[in-house]
């Protein structure tokens, strides 16, 4: 009975051994296989009679015990040994554990070897590794926090965006990285929305470690557990500071475009008003229809062909009309005007629109050359004509043959040369210095001066007959104070010119600055305005033109305590027109109130540049 009971127990144990689902093998103390359970034989894909009594490394074709297996390690250390091993035949990972049984003499009598399939664990581990690598390489910041706000994970991008190291942020409460005001106004309202809706996205504001504020676009969601309970937050963040800056630049550019459109609209409105006035005059003065049409065509032609002359004031338009009259002819032209008013531009416009425009205009500044050189400069000289005349040289009249010569500051010409100049005017003849040979020239003469030549004639400083020859066609260029309507256009032109010259980007002209420029009396005319704008552009440090930084302009402008008579007359007429609703004629008109003839009032309005404001 006793032996029978042992047999029963052994049979039960063997049956139980075979019922174990995972592979198990038993070896003796010399690596010989005693047996495997049913799963074990299936695992090694061999029958019992092929392996029992044989050494395991012989069965698996290794020749000697494998130094990296759990079984070998258990034999060596007499301790439980565990290794992870990949079996390529079945593409699976197993956790192999060897359990040695040692007798009282310290000898190993048996070793149980257990195989547990960990392929799913390895695959899960690989997926987690891939996910970790992906999170760590994301350009967007990613963080995970528990429901108390404690950071459980932050990727390098999240830490870098905020100026921290990863280890400085993990384990810390996410609220601790924000100042109190930012928490109250941005962060807490954002996360309250996440708690309410489950997820939320939008722009926010965060703070770097150094205290710098920066704009962010953030998306956050609640993490749910297996039972649907809320266990934490996951958030992604992107620094949008550069995007915001680009948006601001775009808005600035859009505002600039709107200003340009508005300026162009005003200009078109002004032209439309001028056209409306012209059409009204045509309707009222039918007998002058042909003349008015010609003037309108000339106005369009002038605006297209005199692009270097900037402005649209009535005094300037009158000059342009006169240029249009004289340019196609060969008439001698005298240009009068103060220094800096643009007399040379008028001369160039006359030449450009003449039949001689294919050749360059020749300019002589009579005030810039010494008296001993001006004759040689105008008429030329032969070799040896005077000390230093080492070779023959053509004069300006000879060079200008077939073209136009512009004599600037003709009033400075010495009396001795005036007679020779008169001969060129009358007969087109002259001789070089040192030569008796008479030369002829076909040249158109344009002269300019800022002097009153009639007074110079009366004082005996200028020949009267030369004055008569020059005074064939006279143009007077108005000073800048008489064409204030042109100042905004001139300012814009000079700003663009000196922006290019000095590499600046001035785009804004404050109304206060423009008003100061309009109110100034400009004794130096356009040249003074040009110099002032260039100086203002040089000292301006942003995109705004600032004349307040120019002390000379502030002082000169402050010294102008009293308005001119023209300014006072302008204000008086405007007040009368406004009081009469801009009605000129009739019992309720401004002409009656001012005790003026309506035609006289209209003439004064044209001279002073007074126009009815647009509604």
ZAMARGU-4260 file (C-alpha; in steps of 0.2 Angstrom, whole numbers, plus 5000, padded with zeros to 4 digits):
<rodrens>
0) 5000/5000/5000 | 5014/5012/5004 | 5023/5009/4987 | 5006/5010/4979 | 5003/5027/4987
5) 5020/5034/4982 | 5016/5028/4964 | 4999/5037/4964 | 5007/5053/4971 | 5021/5052/4957
10) 5008/5049/4944 | 4997/5064/4950 | 5013/5075/4950 | 5017/5070/4933 | 5000/5073/4927
15) 5000/5090/4936 | 5017/5093/4928 | 5010/5091/4911 | 4995/5102/4914 | 5007/5117/4917
20) 5003/5128/4902 | 5020/5136/4900 | 5035/5125/4895 | 5045/5117/4909 | 5060/5106/4909
25) 5070/5096/4922 | 5089/5092/4920 | 5100/5083/4932 | 5117/5089/4939 | 5126/5086/4922
30) 5115/5095/4910 | 5106/5079/4905 | 5087/5081/4901 | 5076/5071/4913 | 5060/5076/4905
35) 5049/5091/4899 | 5031/5094/4902 | 5019/5092/4887 | 5021/5111/4883 | 5040/5109/4884
40) 5040/5096/4871 | 5029/5106/4860 | 5040/5121/4863 | 5057/5112/4858 | 5048/5103/4844
45) 5055/5086/4849 | 5049/5069/4855 | 5054/5062/4873 | 5064/5048/4866 | 5075/5061/4856
50) 5080/5071/4872 | 5078/5061/4888 | 5095/5057/4895 | 5104/5068/4883 | 5113/5084/4887
55) 5103/5099/4882 | 5117/5108/4873 | 5120/5092/4863 | 5101/5091/4859 | 5101/5109/4852
60) 5117/5107/4843 | 5128/5119/4853 | 5142/5107/4857 | 5146/5115/4874 | 5135/5123/4887
65) 5129/5140/4882 | 5137/5153/4894 | 5123/5166/4892 | 5108/5154/4896 | 5099/5153/4913
70) 5103/5135/4915 | 5122/5137/4913 | 5121/5152/4925 | 5111/5142/4938 | 5124/5127/4937
75) 5138/5140/4940 | 5131/5150/4954 | 5119/5137/4962 | 5107/5152/4962 | 5091/5155/4953
80) 5095/5163/4936 | 5084/5172/4924 | 5088/5178/4907 | 5077/5185/4892 | 5080/5176/4876
85) 5074/5178/4858 | 5069/5163/4848 | 5071/5167/4830 | 5063/5151/4824 | 5046/5156/4832
90) 5049/5175/4832 | 5046/5176/4851 | 5054/5182/4867 | 5054/5171/4883 | 5059/5174/4901
95) 5069/5159/4905 | 5071/5155/4924 | 5082/5140/4930 | 5079/5134/4948 | 5093/5123/4955
100) 5090/5110/4969 | 5106/5107/4979 | 5108/5092/4991 | 5116/5093/5008 | 5134/5091/5000
105) 5131/5107/4990 | 5129/5097/4974 | 5116/5101/4961 | 5104/5086/4959 | 5090/5094/4948
110) 5087/5110/4939 | 5070/5115/4934 | 5069/5127/4919 | 5054/5137/4916 | 5049/5147/4900
115) 5037/5162/4900 | 5032/5170/4884 | 5036/5189/4886 | 5033/5193/4867 | 5019/5205/4871
120) 5028/5213/4885 | 5043/5216/4873 | 5031/5223/4859 | 5023/5234/4872 | 5040/5240/4878
125) 5045/5244/4860 | 5030/5254/4857 | 5033/5264/4873 | 5051/5267/4867 | 5045/5273/4850
130) 5033/5284/4858 | 5046/5291/4870 | 5058/5294/4856 | 5044/5303/4846 | 5039/5314/4861
135) 5057/5318/4864 | 5060/5323/4846 | 5044/5333/4843 | 5046/5351/4839 | 5030/5355/4849
140) 5031/5355/4868 | 5022/5341/4876 | 5018/5338/4895 | 5008/5327/4906 | 5002/5332/4923
145) 4991/5324/4936 | 4974/5331/4942 | 4984/5341/4955 | 4994/5349/4942 | 5010/5340/4946
150) 5021/5337/4930 | 5023/5319/4927 | 5032/5321/4910 | 5038/5335/4900 | 5048/5332/4883
155) 5063/5342/4879 | 5054/5354/4868 | 5042/5359/4882 | 5057/5363/4893 | 5067/5372/4880
160) 5052/5383/4875 | 5051/5389/4893 | 5070/5390/4896 | 5072/5376/4908 | 5080/5358/4909
165) 5068/5344/4909 | 5073/5338/4926 | 5069/5356/4933 | 5051/5354/4928 | 5046/5336/4931
170) 5038/5333/4948 | 5034/5352/4950 | 5017/5359/4949 | 5014/5367/4932 | 5006/5383/4941
175) 5023/5386/4949 | 5030/5392/4932 | 5019/5407/4930 | 5018/5423/4939 | 5002/5427/4949
180) 4994/5439/4936 | 4997/5427/4922 | 4989/5413/4932 | 4974/5423/4936 | 4972/5430/4918
185) 4977/5416/4907 | 4982/5399/4914 | 4968/5396/4926 | 4954/5401/4915 | 4962/5390/4901
190) 4962/5375/4912 | 4945/5378/4919 | 4938/5377/4901 | 4948/5361/4899 | 4939/5354/4915
195) 4922/5360/4909 | 4923/5354/4891 | 4936/5340/4892 | 4948/5349/4880 | 4952/5366/4874
200) 4964/5375/4862 | 4968/5393/4859 | 4981/5407/4862 | 4989/5410/4879 | 5003/5418/4887
205) 5018/5410/4896 | 5034/5415/4905 | 5051/5409/4902 | 5064/5406/4916 | 5072/5423/4913
210) 5055/5431/4915 | 5052/5434/4896 | 5034/5434/4891 | 5029/5425/4875 | 5014/5421/4865
215) 5009/5402/4864 | 4996/5392/4855 | 4991/5378/4867 | 4980/5362/4866 | 4975/5352/4882
220) 4964/5338/4886 | 4959/5327/4901 | 4966/5310/4902 | 4953/5297/4907 | 4957/5280/4917
225) 4950/5263/4912 | 4934/5267/4922 | 4932/5283/4914 | 4938/5293/4929 | 4949/5309/4926
230) 4967/5305/4930 | 4977/5320/4923 | 4980/5332/4909 | 4990/5331/4893 | 4995/5347/4884
235) 5004/5353/4869 | 5012/5370/4866 | 5019/5380/4852 | 5029/5396/4853 | 5020/5408/4841
240) 5030/5424/4845 | 5037/5425/4828 | 5020/5422/4820 | 5013/5436/4831 | 5027/5448/4826
245) 5024/5444/4807 | 5006/5448/4810 | 5010/5464/4818 | 5022/5468/4803 | 5008/5463/4791
250) 4995/5475/4800 | 5008/5489/4799 | 5010/5486/4781 | 4991/5485/4779 | 4989/5502/4788
255) 5003/5509/4777 | 4993/5503/4761 | 4977/5511/4768 | 4986/5527/4770 | 4993/5527/4753
260) 4975/5522/4746 | 4968/5537/4757 | 4981/5549/4750 | 4978/5543/4732 | 4959/5545/4735
265) 4961/5562/4741 | 4972/5566/4726 | 4959/5559/4715 | 4945/5568/4724 | 4955/5584/4721
270) 4957/5581/4703 | 4938/5576/4701 | 4934/5593/4710 | 4945/5602/4697 | 4937/5593/4683
275) 4920/5597/4690 | 4924/5616/4691 | 4931/5615/4673 | 4915/5607/4667 | 4905/5620/4676
280) 4914/5634/4667 | 4912/5625/4651 | 4893/5625/4653 | 4893/5643/4658 | 4905/5650/4645
285) 4899/5641/4629 | 4908/5654/4618 | 4925/5648/4626 | 4922/5630/4624 | 4936/5627/4611
290) 4948/5637/4622 | 4944/5628/4638 | 4946/5611/4630 | 4963/5616/4624 | 4968/5622/4641
295) 4962/5605/4648 | 4972/5595/4636 | 4987/5606/4640 | 4985/5603/4659 | 4985/5584/4656
300) 5000/5585/4645 | 5009/5596/4658 | 5005/5583/4672 | 5013/5569/4661 | 5028/5578/4654
305) 5034/5588/4669 | 5036/5574/4681 | 5052/5582/4689 | 5042/5597/4694 | 5031/5592/4709
310) 5015/5601/4714 | 4998/5605/4709 | 4995/5622/4716 | 4988/5636/4705 | 5004/5646/4704
315) 5014/5631/4699 | 5000/5626/4686 | 5002/5643/4679 | 5021/5641/4677 | 5018/5624/4668
320) 5006/5632/4656 | 5019/5645/4652 | 5032/5631/4649 | 5020/5622/4638 | 5018/5638/4628
325) 5036/5642/4626 | 5044/5625/4625 | 5040/5620/4607 | 5048/5637/4601 | 5066/5643/4600
330) 5062/5659/4609 | 5075/5666/4621 | 5067/5663/4639 | 5071/5672/4655 | 5067/5663/4671
335) 5065/5674/4687 | 5063/5668/4705 | 5071/5668/4722 | 5086/5656/4726 | 5080/5638/4729
340) 5064/5639/4719 | 5068/5627/4706 | 5073/5638/4691 | 5085/5625/4684 | 5070/5612/4684
345) 5060/5624/4674 | 5074/5626/4661 | 5076/5607/4660 | 5057/5605/4657 | 5057/5618/4643
350) 5072/5609/4635 | 5065/5592/4637 | 5049/5597/4628 | 5057/5606/4614 | 5063/5600/4597
355) 5081/5600/4604 | 5078/5587/4617 | 5088/5574/4608 | 5104/5582/4614 | 5109/5586/4632
360) 5106/5604/4638 | 5122/5613/4642 | 5122/5623/4659 | 5134/5637/4664 | 5133/5644/4682
365) 5139/5662/4679 | 5141/5665/4698 | 5152/5650/4701 | 5166/5654/4688 | 5179/5668/4691
370) 5178/5683/4680 | 5195/5678/4671 | 5188/5661/4666 | 5170/5665/4662 | 5174/5671/4644
375) 5185/5656/4640 | 5171/5645/4648 | 5158/5653/4636 | 5167/5656/4620 | 5182/5644/4621
380) 5200/5648/4618 | 5215/5643/4606 | 5231/5636/4612 | 5242/5649/4619 | 5228/5662/4621
385) 5233/5665/4639 | 5245/5658/4652 | 5240/5640/4655 | 5231/5637/4638 | 5241/5622/4633
390) 5228/5617/4620 | 5213/5623/4611 | 5196/5621/4620 | 5178/5623/4614 | 5167/5635/4624
395) 5150/5631/4630 | 5141/5640/4615 | 5151/5629/4603 | 5147/5613/4613 | 5128/5618/4614
400) 5127/5620/4595 | 5110/5612/4590 | 5104/5611/4608 | 5100/5623/4623 | 5112/5632/4634
405) 5106/5637/4651 | 5114/5652/4659 | 5111/5652/4677 | 5113/5668/4687 | 5114/5679/4671
410) 5114/5694/4682 | 5131/5690/4689 | 5139/5692/4671 | 5153/5705/4670 | 5148/5721/4660
415) 5163/5717/4648 | 5156/5700/4643 | 5138/5707/4641 | 5142/5714/4624 | 5149/5698/4618
420) 5135/5689/4624 | 5123/5701/4616 | 5131/5697/4599 | 5128/5679/4601 | 5110/5683/4605
425) 5108/5694/4590 | 5118/5685/4577 | 5124/5668/4584 | 5142/5673/4581 | 5157/5673/4592
430) 5176/5671/4592 | 5187/5660/4603 | 5199/5669/4614 | 5216/5670/4604 | 5207/5668/4587
435) 5200/5680/4574 | 5190/5667/4566 | 5171/5670/4568 | 5161/5654/4573 | 5143/5652/4572
440) 5131/5643/4583 | 5113/5637/4582 | 5108/5638/4601 | 5093/5641/4611 | 5096/5652/4626
445) 5088/5650/4643 | 5094/5662/4656 | 5089/5663/4675 | 5092/5675/4689 | 5086/5680/4706
450) 5090/5698/4703 | 5078/5712/4697 | 5087/5715/4681 | 5077/5731/4678 | 5084/5738/4694
455) 5101/5732/4688 | 5099/5742/4672 | 5094/5757/4681 | 5109/5756/4691 | 5120/5754/4676
460) 5126/5736/4681 | 5117/5728/4666 | 5115/5733/4648 | 5098/5739/4643 | 5099/5731/4626
465) 5104/5714/4633 | 5089/5716/4645 | 5078/5719/4630 | 5085/5704/4620 | 5083/5692/4635
470) 5066/5698/4640 | 5057/5690/4625 | 5048/5677/4636 | 5048/5678/4655 | 5043/5665/4667
475) 5043/5669/4686 | 5044/5654/4698 | 5034/5657/4713 | 5042/5655/4731 | 5037/5641/4741
480) 5027/5651/4753 | 5016/5656/4739 | 5012/5637/4734 | 5010/5629/4752 | 4997/5617/4744
485) 5013/5609/4736 | 5022/5606/4752 | 5014/5589/4757 | 5018/5582/4739 | 5036/5589/4740
490) 5038/5582/4758 | 5033/5564/4752 | 5044/5565/4737 | 5059/5571/4747 | 5056/5557/4760
495) 5056/5544/4747 | 5072/5551/4739 | 5082/5552/4755 | 5075/5535/4762 | 5084/5527/4747
500) 5099/5538/4749 | 5102/5534/4768 | 5094/5517/4769 | 5079/5523/4780 | 5061/5517/4780
505) 5052/5533/4785 | 5033/5529/4781 | 5024/5541/4793 | 5023/5559/4793 | 5013/5565/4809
510) 5000/5578/4806 | 5008/5590/4818 | 5024/5589/4808 | 5015/5592/4792 | 5006/5607/4800
515) 5023/5615/4806 | 5030/5612/4788 | 5015/5621/4780 | 5016/5635/4792 | 5034/5639/4790
520) 5039/5654/4779 | 5053/5645/4770 | 5065/5659/4765 | 5076/5646/4757 | 5062/5639/4747
525) 5062/5621/4740 | 5081/5619/4743 | 5078/5623/4762 | 5064/5611/4763 | 5074/5597/4754
530) 5089/5600/4766 | 5077/5600/4781 | 5069/5584/4776 | 5086/5575/4773 | 5092/5581/4791
535) 5075/5575/4799 | 5077/5558/4790 | 5095/5556/4797 | 5090/5560/4815 | 5074/5549/4814
540) 5077/5533/4823 | 5060/5524/4818 | 5048/5525/4804 | 5041/5542/4809 | 5048/5558/4802
545) 5052/5570/4816 | 5057/5588/4813 | 5055/5592/4831 | 5073/5585/4833 | 5080/5599/4823
550) 5084/5614/4834 | 5086/5627/4820 | 5069/5623/4812 | 5061/5624/4830 | 5069/5641/4833
555) 5065/5648/4816 | 5047/5642/4817 | 5045/5650/4834 | 5052/5666/4828 | 5038/5668/4816
560) 5026/5677/4828 | 5015/5686/4815 | 5006/5680/4800 | 5009/5688/4783 | 4997/5699/4774
565) 4992/5685/4762 | 4989/5673/4777 | 4978/5686/4786 | 4968/5689/4769 | 4966/5670/4767
570) 4959/5668/4784 | 4947/5683/4782 | 4940/5677/4766 | 4938/5659/4772 | 4929/5665/4787
575) 4917/5675/4776 | 4914/5661/4765 | 4910/5649/4779 | 4898/5661/4786 | 4889/5662/4770
580) 4889/5643/4767 | 4902/5646/4753 | 4890/5656/4742 | 4899/5670/4733 | 4886/5680/4724
585) 4869/5687/4729 | 4863/5697/4744 | 4868/5683/4755 | 4885/5680/4747 | 4902/5683/4753
590) 4907/5696/4740 | 4893/5707/4747 | 4899/5705/4765 | 4917/5708/4760 | 4911/5723/4749
595) 4920/5715/4734 | 4915/5712/4716 | 4911/5693/4714 | 4924/5692/4700 | 4937/5701/4711
600) 4933/5689/4725 | 4935/5673/4714 | 4952/5681/4708 | 4958/5683/4726 | 4953/5665/4730
605) 4963/5658/4715 | 4978/5668/4720 | 4977/5662/4738 | 4973/5644/4733 | 4956/5645/4743
610) 4945/5630/4738 | 4928/5624/4745 | 4932/5609/4756 | 4924/5593/4751 | 4909/5587/4759
</rodrens>
